[in-house]
C-alpha cells in the first residue's frame, strides 16, 4: 500500500479526493458545492429522511499548520459551525496523521454530532481507503504520480544521470501543475503519431506541459531520454528492446539557422519517422512559435517531413478563465508567501484582474508568486503594485534582479549569454572572464573561480546544463531575460562591441545581426561591426575563428581588412588550417591576392588536400578559388574533381536512405 502524504494536492483537490473516496465507500452520491465560504460543508448526503438524515462532511488539509493548530481550530471555530448546521451525523476528514488521543480530542470538540470516532478520518484511514478503491487513486493523477511506489519504479527504470535529475525537478513542480484541455489533446496527438512538437509564445507553458507528459510516461514504465544539444544523443541511446520517451526542449534554440547549419533539421525529421514506426517509442519536442515558423521557411526537410501534422500549439486563448484561476490558485497555495502578501491578492477580489489580464501566462504567475523574488522587491503593502507592474510590463520583472541584485561581472556574463543566442560552454566562460579583466570591463581586484561566480547565478538568472559527455553549458533561466536585455542594452554600441570582443564567439555575431535586422529600434549592425573590427585590430589577443568571421562580415562593407589578414598570416604562417580549420581556406585566398602569402608555397597543397577530406557543399567554392590562385592548380584540379564527385554521390545516397526512396528495389 502506498503511504501518501497528500502534499501534492491543494485544499480543493483534497476535498474532491475525499468526496470521491467516501462516495465509493458509502456507495452513495455525495453533493459538493461551489468554491467560497463553505460554512462547514465540503460534502453532503442523506441517510433516511431528508429532514432528519443529513450527513455533513468537512475536510481540513492542514499540512502546514500541524495537529495542534487543527485541534485548536476545531474547538474554537469549527464546532460553532457544526452546532449551527445541526446534522444527524458529522464526518471529519484531515490529511494529517492522527493518534488515538487526537481522534478523541476532535470527537469531544464536535460532540454529539460525531457518532463514532471512525467518522474521524486521518491520513492512515485515507490511505487504507485508497488501497481499497484503486480506481479513485488512478483518477487523481497528481496523487499517484507522486506516490512512493511510482517514483521508485521511475528511478529504477534504468534512468540516465541528467534524465534522473530532470525527473526530480518535474516532480517538484507537480503540485502547481494544472491539467488543462491542452494536456488531453497533446497526449492524444502523441499517442496517434508517436511524435509531437509543442509550440507557443514564451511563458505559455510549453516546457511544463512537455515535462509533465514525460513524467506520466515515465510512471508507465518508459525510460526518459532528455536530449540536450543534438538529436544524435537520442540516436545513440535508442534501444529497440525498451519503451522510451525522448524529450528535446527548445530543439531549434533561439536561432534556427544554427540548428539547420548543423543538419539538425534532417536528423530530427528522420528520427521522427523512425519513432512513428516503433510503438514502444514517443518523442516530444518544444519550441517557440516564431522560431518554428522561421525554421519551416528555411528548411526544405521540415516541409518535406510534413511537420504540420505533428504540431500542437498552445495559445493563451486556449486557457479558459477556470484554467487560469486554477493556475493562479495553485501557485499561491504552494508558494512560501506569507499571509500578509497573499491577502493583498484577495482584497476586493483583485485576483480576477490577474486572471483576465492580457499578459497572463503561467511563467509570469510563477514569478509574481515566488516568495524569494517578491520579498526582495516589495513589502506586503506594495505587493499589489508590484503585481500590476509585472503584468503590464513582463520583461521588466528582471530589471531589479539584473541591474541591482547582481554584480557588474555577473551582469556582463548574463548579457554575453544573451548576445551568443545559444548556451555558452564553461570553457568559454573561463576565457570570457580573462578577457573581461584584460579589456577593463571587469574592474574587481579579485580573481574568483568560475564555480563561485556561476553558483550565484544558477537558479536565479541562469541554468547549468550537463550533456551525456559531461560537457557543461549555461543558458538563460528564463527567455524573458533575453527580452529585457535586448531592450535595455542593445542600443549601447560601445558596450556591446566590447562584450562581443571579450566573448569572441561567431554565434554572437550571427545572433546580433539577426536581432538587429528584426528590430529597427536597435543599433545599426554596420556601425557595430566597424567598432568590433577596430577593437580586434587593436587587440593583443591571438586571432582566431572570431577574427575570420569579422573579415567575412566586413568584406561586404568594403572595409580595408588587409591589416587583419596580415595579422592572421603572421600568427599562423604555415599552420593556419591546423589551428582554424576550413574557414582558413578563404583567408589564404585573400592573403595570396593581397601579397601576404606566396602562390607557390607547398603549404597550399597540404591545405587543399586536408580541406577536401572534410568539405561540405558550401566549402567547394572556396577551395576551387584557392586552387585557381595556386601555382599547383593543374595537379590539384584532378584531386578536386575526385572529392567533389564522391561528395555528391554520398549526398544522394544519404538522401535516398533518409527518404526510403529505394527500399522497394534493393537494400542500401
C-alpha positions in Angstrom: 0.0 0.0 0.0 1.3 3.5 -0.9 1.7 5.8 2.0 0.6 9.2 0.7 1.2 12.5 2.5 -1.1 14.4 0.0 1.3 17.3 -0.1 0.9 17.5 -3.9 -2.8 18.4 -3.6 -4.1 21.8 -2.7 -7.1 22.0 -0.3 -9.7 22.0 -3.1 -8.1 18.9 -4.7 -8.0 17.2 -1.3 -11.8 17.9 -0.9 -12.5 16.3 -4.3 -10.4 13.3 -3.4 -12.2 12.9 -0.1 -15.7 13.1 -1.6 -14.8 10.7 -4.4 -13.5 8.1 -1.9 -16.4 8.4 0.5 -18.9 8.2 -2.4 -17.3 4.8 -3.3 -17.1 3.7 0.3 -20.7 4.5 1.2 -21.9 3.7 -2.3 -23.9 6.9 -2.5 -23.9 10.2 -4.3 -22.3 13.0 -2.2 -23.1 16.6 -3.0 -20.3 19.1 -3.4 -20.7 22.9 -3.5 -19.0 25.8 -5.4 -15.8 27.3 -4.0 -16.1 30.0 -1.4 -17.1 30.2 2.2 -18.4 26.7 2.8 -20.0 27.3 6.3 -18.5 24.0 7.4 -19.8 21.9 4.5 -17.5 20.2 1.9 -19.8 17.4 1.1 -23.4 16.3 2.0 -25.6 13.2 1.6 -28.7 11.8 3.3 -29.3 8.8 5.4 -33.1 8.1 5.7 -35.3 11.2 5.5 -34.2 14.5 4.1 -35.4 16.3 7.3 -33.6 14.1 9.8 -30.9 12.2 8.0 -28.5 14.9 6.8 -24.8 13.8 6.9 -22.2 16.6 6.6 -18.5 16.0 5.5 -15.8 18.6 6.4 -12.2 18.4 5.1 -9.2 20.0 6.6 -5.9 19.8 4.6 -3.8 21.5 7.2 -0.3 20.1 6.3 1.5 23.3 7.0 -0.3 24.1 10.3 0.1 20.8 12.1 -2.1 18.8 14.5 -2.1 21.3 17.4 -3.5 24.1 15.2 -6.0 21.7 13.7 -7.4 20.6 17.1 -7.5 24.2 18.4 -9.3 25.3 15.2 -11.9 22.6 15.7 -12.5 23.6 19.3 -12.6 27.4 18.7 -14.2 27.8 15.2 -15.4 24.7 13.5 -17.5 23.4 16.4 -19.7 26.6 16.3 -20.4 25.9 12.6 -21.5 22.3 13.3 -23.9 23.4 16.1 -25.5 25.8 13.6 -25.8 23.1 10.9 -27.1 20.6 13.4 -26.5 17.5 11.2 -27.6 14.0 12.2 -24.1 12.8 11.5 -20.8 14.6 11.1 -17.7 13.2 9.3 -14.4 15.0 9.8 -11.5 14.3 7.4 -7.9 15.6 7.6 -4.7 14.8 5.6 -2.8 14.8 8.9 -1.8 11.6 10.7 -3.9 11.2 13.9 -3.2 9.4 17.1 -6.0 7.8 19.2 -5.8 10.9 21.5 -6.1 13.2 18.6 -9.3 11.5 17.5 -10.7 11.7 21.0 -9.9 15.4 21.2 -11.6 16.1 17.8 -14.6 13.9 18.8 -15.0 15.8 22.0 -14.9 19.1 20.1 -17.8 18.0 17.8 -19.8 16.0 20.3 -22.6 14.9 19.9 -22.5 15.2 16.1 -19.6 12.7 15.6 -21.4 9.5 16.4 -18.3 7.3 16.4 -14.5 8.0 16.2 -14.4 6.0 12.9 -16.1 9.1 11.4 -12.9 11.0 12.1 -10.7 10.1 9.1 -7.0 10.8 9.1 -4.0 10.2 6.9 -3.8 6.5 7.6 -7.5 5.9 7.1 -7.5 7.7 3.7 -4.5 5.6 2.5 -6.5 2.5 3.6 -9.5 3.6 1.5 -7.3 4.4 -1.5 -5.9 0.8 -1.3 -9.5 -0.4 -1.2 -10.6 1.8 -4.1 -7.6 2.0 -6.6 -9.8 3.4 -9.4 -10.2 6.6 -7.3 -6.4 6.7 -6.8 -5.9 6.5 -10.5 -8.4 9.3 -11.2 -6.3 11.7 -9.1 -3.1 11.8 -11.2 -1.2 14.3 -9.1 -1.6 11.9 -6.2 -0.4 8.6 -7.8 2.3 10.3 -9.9 4.0 11.5 -6.7 3.4 8.2 -4.9 6.4 6.4 -3.4 5.9 3.3 -5.5 5.6 5.2 -8.7 8.8 7.3 -8.0 10.8 4.2 -7.1 9.6 2.5 -10.3 10.6 5.5 -12.4 14.0 6.0 -10.8 14.9 2.3 -11.0 13.9 2.1 -14.7 17.5 2.5 -16.0 17.2 6.3 -16.0 20.3 8.1 -17.1 22.0 10.8 -15.0 20.6 14.0 -16.5 17.2 12.5 -17.1 17.0 11.4 -13.5 17.8 14.9 -12.3 15.1 16.3 -14.7 12.5 13.8 -13.3 13.2 15.1 -9.8 12.7 18.7 -11.0 9.5 17.8 -12.8 8.2 16.1 -9.6 8.9 19.3 -7.6 6.6 21.3 -9.9 3.8 18.7 -9.9 1.8 20.3 -7.1 1.5 23.6 -9.1 0.6 21.9 -12.4 -3.0 22.2 -13.8 -4.0 19.6 -16.3 -5.9 21.7 -18.8 -7.5 20.6 -22.0 -4.1 21.2 -23.7 -2.7 18.2 -21.8 -5.5 15.8 -23.0 -5.3 17.0 -26.6 -1.5 16.9 -26.7 -1.5 13.4 -25.2 -4.0 12.1 -27.8 -1.9 13.5 -30.6 1.3 12.0 -29.2 -0.4 8.6 -28.9 -1.7 8.9 -32.5 1.6 10.0 -34.2 4.4 9.0 -31.8 6.0 12.4 -32.0 4.7 15.9 -31.1 6.1 19.4 -31.4 4.6 21.6 -28.7 5.0 25.3 -29.7 3.7 28.6 -28.4 4.7 32.0 -27.1 7.3 32.4 -24.3 5.9 31.6 -20.9 2.7 29.9 -22.1 3.6 26.6 -20.6 5.2 24.5 -23.4 8.0 23.1 -21.3 5.8 22.5 -18.3 3.3 20.6 -20.4 6.0 18.5 -22.1 7.7 17.7 -18.8 4.5 16.6 -17.1 3.7 14.4 -20.1 7.2 12.9 -19.9 6.7 12.3 -16.2 3.4 10.5 -16.8 5.0 8.2 -19.5 8.0 7.5 -17.1 5.4 6.4 -14.5 4.1 4.0 -17.0 7.5 2.3 -17.4 9.1 4.4 -20.2 12.7 5.2 -20.0 13.2 9.0 -20.2 15.9 10.3 -22.5 16.5 14.1 -22.2 18.2 15.4 -25.3 20.2 18.5 -24.6 22.2 19.6 -27.6 21.7 17.3 -30.6 19.3 14.6 -31.8 22.5 12.5 -32.2 22.2 11.9 -28.4 18.8 10.3 -28.9 20.0 8.2 -31.8 22.9 6.8 -29.7 20.6 5.8 -26.8 17.8 4.4 -29.0 17.0 0.8 -27.7 14.6 -1.3 -29.7 14.1 -3.5 -26.6 12.8 -0.7 -24.3 9.9 1.6 -24.0 11.5 5.0 -24.3 10.3 8.6 -24.4 12.7 11.2 -25.9 12.4 14.8 -24.9 14.1 17.7 -26.7 13.2 21.1 -25.2 13.7 24.2 -27.3 15.0 22.0 -30.1 15.7 24.9 -32.5 17.2 27.2 -29.9 16.8 30.9 -30.3 18.5 30.9 -33.7 17.2 28.1 -36.1 19.9 29.0 -38.6 22.5 27.4 -36.3 20.4 24.2 -36.0 19.8 24.0 -39.7 23.5 24.6 -40.5 24.3 21.7 -38.2 21.8 19.5 -40.2 19.6 19.2 -37.1 16.5 19.5 -39.3 17.4 16.5 -41.4 18.2 14.3 -38.4 15.1 15.3 -36.5 12.8 14.5 -39.4 14.5 11.2 -39.8 14.2 10.4 -36.1 10.5 11.3 -36.1 9.9 8.9 -38.9 11.8 6.2 -37.1 9.7 6.8 -33.9 6.4 6.7 -35.8 7.2 3.2 -36.9 8.0 1.9 -33.4 5.0 1.6 -31.0 7.4 1.4 -28.0 8.7 5.0 -28.5 7.5 8.5 -28.0 9.2 11.8 -28.9 8.3 15.3 -27.5 9.9 18.5 -28.8 9.2 22.1 -27.8 10.0 25.4 -29.5 8.6 28.9 -29.7 6.0 29.5 -32.5 8.0 32.2 -34.3 11.2 30.1 -34.3 9.3 27.1 -35.7 7.8 29.2 -38.4 11.2 30.6 -39.3 12.6 27.1 -39.3 9.9 25.8 -41.7 10.6 28.7 -44.1 14.4 28.0 -44.1 14.3 24.2 -44.2 13.1 22.0 -47.0 13.4 19.0 -44.7 10.8 20.4 -42.4 8.4 21.0 -45.3 9.0 17.5 -46.8 8.6 15.9 -43.4 5.0 17.3 -43.1 5.7 18.6 -39.6 2.4 20.4 -39.5 0.6 17.2 -38.6 2.9 16.8 -35.5 2.5 20.4 -34.2 0.4 21.2 -31.2 0.3 25.0 -30.5 -0.6 26.3 -27.1 -2.3 29.7 -27.3 -3.2 31.8 -24.3 -6.8 31.8 -25.7 -6.8 28.0 -25.2 -6.6 28.6 -21.4 -10.1 29.1 -20.0 -10.8 31.5 -17.1 -11.2 28.4 -14.9 -7.8 27.1 -16.1 -6.2 30.5 -15.3 -7.9 30.6 -11.9 -6.6 27.1 -11.1 -3.0 28.1 -12.2 -3.1 31.2 -10.0 -4.6 29.4 -7.0 -2.0 26.5 -7.2 0.9 28.9 -7.4 -0.4 30.9 -4.4 -1.3 27.8 -2.4 2.1 26.1 -2.8 4.1 29.3 -2.5 6.1 30.4 0.5 4.5 33.8 0.5 3.4 35.0 4.0 -0.3 35.5 4.7 0.3 39.3 4.6 1.3 39.1 0.9 -1.4 36.6 0.0 -4.2 38.7 1.5 -3.3 41.6 -0.9 -4.5 39.4 -3.8 -7.9 38.7 -2.2 -8.7 42.3 -1.3 -11.8 43.3 -3.4 -11.3 40.1 -5.5 -8.1 41.5 -7.1 -7.3 38.0 -8.4 -10.0 38.5 -11.0 -7.9 41.2 -12.7 -4.9 38.9 -12.8 -6.9 36.1 -14.3 -8.3 38.3 -17.1 -5.1 40.3 -17.7 -4.0 40.3 -21.4 -0.4 39.4 -20.4 -1.4 36.4 -18.2 0.8 33.4 -18.7 2.0 30.7 -16.3 5.6 31.8 -16.2 4.6 35.3 -15.1 2.3 33.9 -12.4 5.2 31.8 -11.2 7.4 34.9 -11.0 4.9 37.1 -9.1 4.3 34.3 -6.5 8.0 33.5 -5.9 8.5 34.5 -2.3 12.3 35.0 -2.6 12.0 37.3 -5.6 8.9 39.1 -4.3 10.1 39.8 -0.8 13.3 41.4 -2.2 11.3 43.8 -4.4 8.2 44.7 -2.4 6.6 45.0 1.0 3.1 43.5 1.6 1.6 46.9 1.2 3.4 47.4 -2.1 2.8 43.8 -3.4 -0.3 44.6 -5.5 1.5 47.5 -7.2 4.4 45.1 -7.9 2.0 42.6 -9.4 0.3 45.2 -11.7 3.7 46.5 -13.0 4.9 42.9 -13.7 1.7 42.1 -15.6 1.8 45.4 -17.6 5.5 45.1 -18.5 6.5 41.5 -18.3 10.1 41.9 -19.4 10.8 44.4 -16.7 10.4 41.8 -14.0 14.1 41.2 -14.5 15.1 44.8 -14.1 15.7 44.7 -10.4 17.5 41.4 -10.5 19.9 42.2 -13.3 20.5 45.9 -12.6 20.7 46.0 -8.8 20.9 42.5 -7.3 23.9 41.0 -9.1 27.4 42.4 -9.6 28.8 44.1 -12.7 30.8 41.0 -13.5 27.7 38.8 -13.2 25.8 41.2 -15.4 28.5 41.0 -18.1 28.2 37.2 -18.1 24.4 37.2 -18.4 24.4 39.8 -21.3 27.2 37.8 -23.0 25.0 34.7 -23.0 22.1 36.8 -24.4 24.5 38.0 -27.2 25.5 34.5 -28.0 21.9 33.4 -28.7 22.6 29.8 -27.5 24.1 28.1 -24.4 27.7 29.0 -23.6 30.2 26.4 -22.6 32.1 26.5 -19.3 35.4 26.8 -21.1 34.0 29.9 -23.0 33.0 31.4 -19.6 36.5 30.9 -18.4 38.0 32.7 -21.4 35.4 35.4 -21.1 36.4 36.1 -17.5 40.0 36.5 -18.5 39.1 38.8 -21.5 36.8 40.9 -19.3 39.7 41.6 -17.0 42.1 42.4 -19.9 39.6 44.7 -21.5 38.9 46.7 -18.4 35.2 45.8 -18.2 35.9 43.8 -15.0 37.4 46.2 -12.5 37.4 43.9 -9.5 40.7 43.2 -7.8 39.8 39.6 -7.1 40.0 36.6 -9.3 37.1 34.4 -8.2 36.8 30.9 -9.5 34.2 30.2 -12.2 32.5 27.9 -9.7 32.0 30.7 -7.2 30.7 33.1 -9.8 28.3 30.7 -11.6 26.9 29.3 -8.3 25.4 32.7 -7.5 23.8 33.0 -11.0 22.5 29.5 -11.5 18.9 29.1 -10.4 18.1 32.8 -10.4 19.1 34.0 -13.9 21.0 31.1 -15.5 20.6 27.3 -15.9 23.5 24.9 -15.7 23.3 22.1 -18.2 25.3 18.9 -18.5 25.2 16.7 -21.6 25.8 13.0 -21.8 29.6 13.6 -22.2 29.8 15.7 -19.0 30.1 19.0 -21.0 28.8 21.9 -19.0 27.0 24.8 -20.6 25.0 27.8 -19.3 21.7 29.1 -20.7 19.2 31.7 -19.6 17.0 30.8 -16.7 14.0 32.4 -18.5 13.5 33.6 -22.1 12.1 36.9 -20.9 15.6 37.8 -19.6 16.5 37.9 -23.2 13.7 40.3 -24.0 14.8 42.6 -21.1 18.5 42.6 -22.0 17.8 43.3 -25.7 15.5 46.3 -25.0 17.8 47.7 -22.3 21.3 47.2 -23.6 21.3 46.7 -27.4 21.3 50.4 -28.1 24.8 50.8 -26.4 27.1 50.1 -29.3 30.4 50.7 -27.4 29.5 48.3 -24.6 28.0 45.6 -26.9 31.2 45.8 -29.1 33.5 45.4 -26.1 31.5 42.5 -24.7 31.3 40.6 -28.0 35.1 41.1 -28.4 35.6 39.5 -25.0 33.2 36.6 -25.8 34.9 36.1 -29.2 32.0 33.8 -30.4 30.9 33.7 -34.1 27.5 32.7 -32.8 27.2 36.1 -31.2 28.0 37.9 -34.4 25.3 35.9 -36.3 22.8 36.3 -33.5 23.2 40.1 -33.1 23.0 40.5 -36.8 19.7 38.6 -36.8 18.3 40.6 -33.8 19.2 44.0 -35.3 17.6 43.1 -38.6 14.4 42.1 -36.9 14.2 45.2 -34.7 14.7 48.7 -36.2 14.9 50.4 -32.8 18.3 48.7 -32.0 21.7 50.0 -33.1 23.0 49.8 -36.6 24.8 46.5 -37.2 27.2 48.1 -39.7 28.2 50.7 -37.1 28.7 47.9 -34.5 30.7 45.8 -37.0 33.2 48.6 -37.7 33.7 49.1 -34.0 34.2 45.4 -33.5 36.7 45.3 -36.3 38.7 48.2 -34.9 38.7 46.6 -31.5 40.0 43.4 -32.9 42.8 45.2 -34.8 43.9 46.9 -31.6 43.7 43.8 -29.6 46.8 41.9 -28.5 44.9 38.6 -28.5 45.9 36.0 -31.0 43.4 36.0 -33.9 41.0 33.0 -34.1 37.8 31.9 -35.8 36.1 35.0 -34.5 38.6 37.2 -36.4 37.9 35.3 -39.6 34.2 35.8 -39.2 34.8 39.6 -38.8 36.8 39.5 -42.1 33.8 37.8 -43.8 31.3 40.3 -42.5 33.4 43.5 -43.1 34.2 42.3 -46.7 30.7 43.2 -47.5 31.2 46.7 -46.1 34.2 47.2 -48.4 36.4 47.8 -45.4 40.2 47.6 -45.6 40.9 44.4 -43.8 44.5 43.9 -45.1 45.9 44.5 -41.6 43.7 41.7 -40.2 44.8 39.3 -43.0 48.5 40.2 -42.2 47.8 39.6 -38.5 46.4 36.2 -39.2 49.2 35.2 -41.5 51.9 36.4 -39.1 50.3 34.4 -36.3 50.0 31.2 -38.3 52.5 31.4 -41.2 52.3 27.7 -42.1 49.7 26.4 -39.6 46.5 28.3 -40.4 44.4 25.3 -41.4 45.6 23.2 -38.4 44.5 26.0 -35.9 41.4 27.4 -37.6 40.1 24.7 -39.9 38.1 25.1 -43.1 37.4 28.9 -42.7 41.1 29.4 -43.3 40.8 28.4 -47.0 39.1 31.7 -47.8 41.7 33.7 -45.8 44.5 32.0 -47.7 42.9 33.1 -51.0 42.7 36.7 -49.8 46.3 36.5 -48.4 47.6 35.4 -51.9 45.6 38.2 -53.6 47.0 40.8 -51.3 50.5 39.6 -51.4 50.8 38.3 -47.9 51.4 34.7 -49.0 53.2 33.1 -51.9 51.1 31.2 -54.5 53.9 28.6 -54.9 54.1 27.8 -51.1 53.7 24.0 -50.8 51.5 24.6 -47.7 48.7 25.4 -50.1 48.7 21.8 -51.5 48.5 20.5 -47.9 45.6 22.8 -47.0 43.6 21.8 -50.1 44.2 18.1 -49.6 43.0 18.3 -45.9 40.1 20.7 -46.7 38.7 18.4 -49.4 38.6 15.5 -46.9 36.1 17.3 -44.7 34.4 19.6 -47.3 30.7 20.2 -47.5 28.8 21.6 -50.4 29.4 25.2 -49.3 33.2 24.6 -49.0 33.9 23.5 -52.6 33.6 27.1 -54.0 36.2 28.5 -51.6 38.5 25.5 -52.3 38.2 26.0 -56.0 39.2 29.6 -55.8 42.3 28.8 -53.8 43.2 26.2 -56.4 42.9 28.8 -59.2 45.2 31.2 -57.3 47.8 28.4 -56.7 50.8 27.6 -58.9 49.8 23.9 -58.3 46.4 24.3 -60.0 46.9 21.7 -62.7 47.7 18.8 -60.3 45.0 19.9 -57.8 42.1 20.1 -60.3 42.1 16.3 -60.6 42.0 15.9 -56.8 39.2 18.4 -56.6 37.1 16.5 -59.2 37.6 13.2 -57.4 36.5 14.6 -54.0 33.6 16.7 -55.3 32.1 13.7 -57.2 32.5 11.5 -54.2 30.7 14.1 -52.0 27.8 14.5 -54.4 27.4 10.7 -54.5 27.3 10.5 -50.7 24.7 13.2 -50.5 22.4 11.4 -53.0 23.0 8.2 -51.0 22.1 9.8 -47.7 19.0 11.4 -49.2 17.8 8.0 -50.6 18.3 6.4 -47.2 16.5 9.1 -45.2 13.6 9.2 -47.6 13.4 5.4 -48.1 13.4 6.1 -51.8 14.9 2.8 -53.0 13.6 0.4 -50.3 11.3 -1.4 -52.7 14.1 -2.0 -55.1 17.1 -3.1 -53.0 18.6 -2.6 -49.6 21.1 0.3 -49.4 
